[in-house]
């Protein structure tokens, strides 16, 4: 039995930066639907980790109904990442972690958050953090088809996801 205590690290991913533009600033795609964030080498070098989603939010529209990222008949939104994990996901045809998945209960809802509870937060084992984490928004349309949430706005609406990382060999670097 391993009684060692590992440090806990927080990795906050957003599609905006208040620190100004730098080589570590989030990079948005042309459709404002996907963003990428460089992962610090100090975290990558630590290797395998337990990753937990402990918070986050995806804004669906600007207040007042402008620039909504999904059509009014969308019923479900996800934030998919390229973070690898042990296992398989039949929806993404592989092992790319869905970090936030939530129902859209009506067309006046302005944001979605991950479903978090004391016993049910999303946790997975990541073999190694990638050099860059890319997150993309998807929704299910009225025909239950998975569609990239990129055709309904010209603005980059805020996205945030907060990850808690516990490295299995925290003594590395």
Order of alpha helices (4+ residues) and beta strands (2+ residues): beta-beta-beta-alpha-beta-beta-beta-beta-beta-beta-beta-beta
